[in-house]
Amino acid sequence: MAFLPCSILTAARITLYSLVLLFVICIPVTGFASPSATLVGNETVVIDDVELWRAIDLKNHAVPVSLTDLSQLFAHANALNASLTNQSGAYLARLTLTNSEDRASSRFFRINANFVDIGLGFWQSNQTTSLHQVDFSQHHDTNNPKLMHAQAFELTLNPNESGELWLYIKADHYAKPLTLKIISSQHFFQQMFMTNALTIFSIATMLALAIIALALYIKTRLTVTLACSGYIGLHGLGWAAASGLIDDLFNIQVINTTYLGMILFPFAIAAACQFTKLLFNMNYHRKSWAKLFNYVALACIFFGVVTPFVPFSISFAIAHIIAVLWVPLAILTGFKMMIFNDFRAKYYLIGNILYGASLIYYMLSHSPLLPAASQAELVVLVALAADCICILLSLATWLQHKKQDYSRAYSQARIDPLTHAGNRHALNEALAKLPKHYLVCFIDYDGVKTINDKQGHGKGDELLQFGTQLMNEAFRGEGDIFRTGGDEFICLFSLKSANQFTPTIQNIKQMITDCQVRLHEKWPTSGISYGIASSLESANQSQCLALADQRMYQQKRSKKTI
Ligand SMILES: Nc1nc2c(ncn2[C@@H]2O[C@H](COP(=O)(O)OP(=O)(O)OP(=O)(O)O)[C@@H](O)[C@H]2O)c(=O)[nH]1
């Protein structure tokens, strides 16, 4: 009986020690257990970044080149408890892969990272000893698919082949969860087409609109068009860089161009501030608003200059804080301007609401609220392209109204407000355009002073208006009439050849006689005195005008002496 409690105690001790030992052994085993994937048919496998990547000490390691390097790095790597979003540095992943098919299976491995300085894949098959290496680094991915907003490489597994895929990645910033998607060729090419087509279309739209705005600036020299070009163009260039398009097109080795998007963004917003200020004429109508936009623009330029010299994660944060502050400011401005009945606000507001909505989607896609939201960058990019179209439309509306204002001012400066005949300014322009052969007719109304004195100035005005109307009707299509003084008018007739002089002079005389008859019916005490001179009789226009004036006075004098 004494033995029993002792053996039970020992057994309990052994069991306890075994459990502790098992627990101690299991911790690292479960902690470092590699995820695995089995390739079946066309199925897409998604591996979450939290369970995939292990953090490597960034400073004390060399880029792995062999299986031994990989194993050693992996042994000292730290498991992650969180997503790689907003992290930076070097990470390693080990994944057990099995091709369950009896045929070779080709798969694309899509790593959800925009910015990648070093990206290496190593395939160690269980069936062979050689280590197959693939480089998907941004600078060396020449043999890999050119996929915007992410990195990808292809791997073909033999029938029923299995093994381990190692992934080594290093970057200054991971903007989103570093999910790994293993996709069949069929699905990958579809996705690649859509992603690249939409990205290139959106960026091309932005750059084309920026060129249009720049062309408008060259033609009009209006600063608002230059600010518009900067606003749209810098956004377009920024996205071309951030999406990887510039890297894929030009393969620039000096710098990793994907990082440039964040550096260009503050400058794009500085241009947007100036565009907004100029579009709504804030310098004249809303000076405090103009000041605010100037300060925001200056702050953006400051951050734009600073960003290349700070760690990229800070540049990334600065750019995103600017976006989060800018969009509500732009929407608020659009709303306010709509309240002030400003015609330019319509497109401006629509564009910024679209862009703002896409940014909310982008932020939700990086939060637990909307984890299923995908292709957030693409959504933002397409919305931004639509925003840029709206921005150019608001500029077009601005220019249209400016043109109308200009035409109004132009005609107001050339039209006599009482009679609506051309004024002296218009006469000078018309004289400059006269052909070789022309006729000048000087006209002066008779008895205006008497009408003014006896019936009042209003009646005198009516006489001048009625007389101009009569002559406009009579000369329509043949001559242009201008008011040069109180009751003095000049009519210019352009002729195609010298043999038109005689018939045209006859015609003018007949037309003025007809006008006189109708004028007399309404104003019996008034009349028209006129003198005609031709380019044939004079050496220049001044002589011709003086001759016509002289003849008009001769006629007026002869009337008075009768
Ligand atoms: N109602 C009116 N009168 C004007 C206007 N501009 C000038 N006048 C008058 O037109 C007259 C022009 O002077 P005159 O040509 O000497 O006057 P008139 O009575 O036509 O004399 P004759 O030409 O010699 O027949 C002056 O009395 C001006 O005050 C105007 O815009 N409206």
The ligand as an SDF file (V2000), in Angstrom:
LIG
                    3D

 32 34  0  0  0  0  0  0  0  0999 V2000
  -29.8210  114.4040  -78.2590 N   0  0  0  0  0  0  0  0  0  0  0  0
  -28.5270  114.3590  -78.5100 C   0  0  0  0  0  0  0  0  0  0  0  0
  -27.8980  115.3860  -79.0350 N   0  0  0  0  0  0  0  0  0  0  0  0
  -26.5840  115.3430  -79.3100 C   0  0  0  0  0  0  0  0  0  0  0  0
  -25.8420  114.1870  -78.9950 C   0  0  0  0  0  0  0  0  0  0  0  0
  -24.5370  114.4060  -79.3210 N   0  0  0  0  0  0  0  0  0  0  0  0
  -24.4740  115.6490  -79.8250 C   0  0  0  0  0  0  0  0  0  0  0  0
  -25.7300  116.2290  -79.8350 N   0  0  0  0  0  0  0  0  0  0  0  0
  -26.1090  117.5030  -80.2730 C   0  0  0  0  0  0  0  0  0  0  0  0
  -26.0180  117.5800  -81.7060 O   0  0  0  0  0  0  0  0  0  0  0  0
  -25.7180  118.8680  -82.0780 C   0  0  0  0  0  0  0  0  0  0  0  0
  -24.6320  118.8160  -83.0930 C   0  0  0  0  0  0  0  0  0  0  0  0
  -24.2540  120.0860  -83.4860 O   0  0  0  0  0  0  0  0  0  0  0  0
  -24.6020  120.6160  -84.8890 P   0  0  0  0  0  0  0  0  0  0  0  0
  -24.2190  119.6380  -85.9440 O   0  0  0  0  0  0  0  0  0  0  0  0
  -24.0150  121.9870  -85.0090 O   0  0  0  0  0  0  0  0  0  0  0  0
  -26.1710  120.7540  -84.7950 O   0  0  0  0  0  0  0  0  0  0  0  0
  -27.2270  120.7040  -85.9150 P   0  0  0  0  0  0  0  0  0  0  0  0
  -28.4590  121.2180  -85.2520 O   0  0  0  0  0  0  0  0  0  0  0  0
  -27.3580  119.3550  -86.4740 O   0  0  0  0  0  0  0  0  0  0  0  0
  -26.6640  121.6930  -86.9650 O   0  0  0  0  0  0  0  0  0  0  0  0
  -26.3210  121.4190  -88.4620 P   0  0  0  0  0  0  0  0  0  0  0  0
  -25.4970  120.2340  -88.5020 O   0  0  0  0  0  0  0  0  0  0  0  0
  -25.6170  122.6320  -88.8650 O   0  0  0  0  0  0  0  0  0  0  0  0
  -27.6210  121.2160  -89.1100 O   0  0  0  0  0  0  0  0  0  0  0  0
  -25.3700  119.6510  -80.8070 C   0  0  0  0  0  0  0  0  0  0  0  0
  -26.4380  120.4870  -80.4140 O   0  0  0  0  0  0  0  0  0  0  0  0
  -25.1740  118.5570  -79.7670 C   0  0  0  0  0  0  0  0  0  0  0  0
  -25.5880  118.9650  -78.4620 O   0  0  0  0  0  0  0  0  0  0  0  0
  -26.5070  113.0780  -78.4030 C   0  0  0  0  0  0  0  0  0  0  0  0
  -25.9580  112.0540  -78.0820 O   0  0  0  0  0  0  0  0  0  0  0  0
  -27.8370  113.2260  -78.2000 N   0  0  0  0  0  0  0  0  0  0  0  0
  1  2  1  0
  2  3  2  0
  2 32  1  0
  3  4  1  0
  4  5  2  0
  4  8  1  0
  5  6  1  0
  5 30  1  0
  6  7  2  0
  7  8  1  0
  8  9  1  0
  9 10  1  0
  9 28  1  0
 10 11  1  0
 11 12  1  0
 11 26  1  0
 12 13  1  0
 13 14  1  0
 14 15  2  0
 14 16  1  0
 14 17  1  0
 17 18  1  0
 18 19  2  0
 18 20  1  0
 18 21  1  0
 21 22  1  0
 22 23  2  0
 22 24  1  0
 22 25  1  0
 26 27  1  0
 26 28  1  0
 28 29  1  0
 30 31  2  0
 30 32  1  0
M  END
$$$$
